[in-house]
Amino acid sequence: MAEAGFPKDFFEFMQKAWNPLSFPLPGMITPTVNIEEIEKKIGELKTVEAWLTMNTGFVQMTIQTLEMQKAALESLRSGNAPPATPAADAKG
């Protein structure tokens, strides 16, 4: 009796173990010789690359904004800080 949920094909089991999202693994399958399929895959990967580049820009912009906000808050805090002890030393 086979266990419920256990794939019958060992290759399928190994592919799911190593690649749970089912992305094609290089070398695990024979490469395609269809030029249209390769062009389609190149287009898909360029789209993903553009999306990742855009998101990287958003992350960098967010980091810079937070750094500017931190610097502004630090300057406000230092401006509102009570004067250092030189005035107290002048009395003594």
VEXROZA-33560 format. One record per residue (C-alpha): residue number from 1; residue in one letter; x negated, y, z negated. Coordinates in pm, 1 decimal. Layout:
! residues N
  nr rest     east    north       up
 NUM    A        X        Y        Z
...
***
This chain:
! residues 92
  nr rest     east    north       up
   1    M      0.0      0.0      0.0
   2    A   -130.5    339.1     97.9
   3    E   -107.0    627.9   -144.2
   4    A    152.0    890.8    -69.8
   5    G     -7.3   1201.9     79.8
   6    F   -334.6   1025.9    167.2
   7    P   -407.6   1060.4    539.5
   8    K   -432.5    739.1    731.8
   9    D   -715.9    869.6    946.3
  10    F  -1042.9    917.4    756.9
  11    F  -1155.9   1191.5    997.9
  12    E   -837.4   1384.8    925.6
  13    F   -900.2   1345.1    553.8
  14    M  -1257.9   1471.4    582.8
  15    Q  -1154.9   1764.4    801.9
  16    K   -891.4   1870.4    548.7
  17    A  -1141.8   1832.2    265.2
  18    W  -1411.1   2042.2    433.9
  19    N  -1180.3   2278.6    617.5
  20    P   -849.6   2325.3    433.4
  21    L   -738.3   2615.3    655.9
  22    S   -788.8   2404.1    969.9
  23    F  -1031.0   2635.8   1147.3
  24    P  -1219.6   2443.9   1414.5
  25    L  -1558.3   2337.7   1286.0
  26    P  -1845.3   2366.0   1532.4
  27    G  -1990.9   2030.6   1622.6
  28    M  -1696.7   1837.6   1481.2
  29    I  -1509.1   1834.8   1809.3
  30    T  -1621.4   1829.4   2167.1
  31    P  -1667.2   2179.9   2307.5
  32    T  -1418.3   2299.6   2562.2
  33    V  -1516.9   2340.8   2925.0
  34    N  -1214.2   2553.8   3005.8
  35    I  -1332.8   2909.7   3073.2
  36    E   -989.0   3059.3   3003.8
  37    E   -982.5   2892.5   2662.4
  38    I  -1329.0   3028.8   2582.9
  39    E  -1227.7   3379.2   2695.6
  40    K   -915.7   3355.9   2479.9
  41    K  -1125.1   3254.4   2176.5
  42    I  -1373.4   3537.9   2243.2
  43    G  -1083.5   3785.1   2256.4
  44    E   -938.9   3651.4   1931.6
  45    L  -1276.0   3674.8   1758.4
  46    K  -1330.2   4030.2   1885.1
  47    T   -990.1   4123.8   1743.9
  48    V  -1084.5   3975.9   1407.8
  49    E  -1419.7   4156.2   1422.2
  50    A  -1246.4   4490.1   1488.7
  51    W  -1004.4   4429.4   1201.5
  52    L  -1289.8   4344.4    964.5
  53    T  -1487.1   4651.1   1077.0
  54    M  -1184.5   4872.0   1012.3
  55    N  -1135.6   4722.2    667.1
  56    T  -1504.3   4765.7    588.7
  57    G  -1465.0   5133.9    673.1
  58    F  -1165.3   5160.3    441.0
  59    V  -1358.3   4994.8    158.7
  60    Q  -1657.3   5226.6    209.6
  61    M  -1428.5   5530.3    215.2
  62    T  -1257.0   5414.5   -105.1
  63    I  -1592.5   5366.2   -278.0
  64    Q  -1707.8   5714.9   -173.4
  65    T  -1379.6   5867.5   -291.9
  66    L  -1410.7   5698.0   -630.7
  67    E  -1773.8   5810.9   -662.7
  68    M  -1669.2   6169.7   -588.6
  69    Q  -1384.9   6143.5   -839.8
  70    K  -1626.1   6010.1  -1102.9
  71    A  -1874.0   6292.7  -1036.2
  72    A  -1596.1   6552.5  -1062.9
  73    L  -1473.1   6409.5  -1391.9
  74    E  -1826.3   6398.1  -1530.4
  75    S  -1886.8   6761.2  -1436.0
  76    L  -1556.1   6864.7  -1596.3
  77    R  -1646.2   6678.9  -1913.8
  78    S  -1991.3   6837.5  -1930.7
  79    G  -1836.3   7182.1  -1871.0
  80    N  -1589.2   7134.5  -2156.1
  81    A  -1846.4   6993.7  -2395.1
  82    P  -1928.2   7206.5  -2697.5
  83    P  -2256.4   7394.4  -2673.9
  84    A  -2563.4   7212.5  -2795.1
  85    T  -2716.6   7286.6  -3133.3
  86    P  -2941.1   7584.1  -3037.2
  87    A  -2679.9   7829.4  -3178.0
  88    A  -2671.6   7637.6  -3504.1
  89    D  -3053.2   7634.0  -3514.6
  90    A  -3062.1   8013.7  -3471.7
  91    K  -2864.7   8059.0  -3795.4
  92    G  -3091.1   7828.7  -3995.8
***
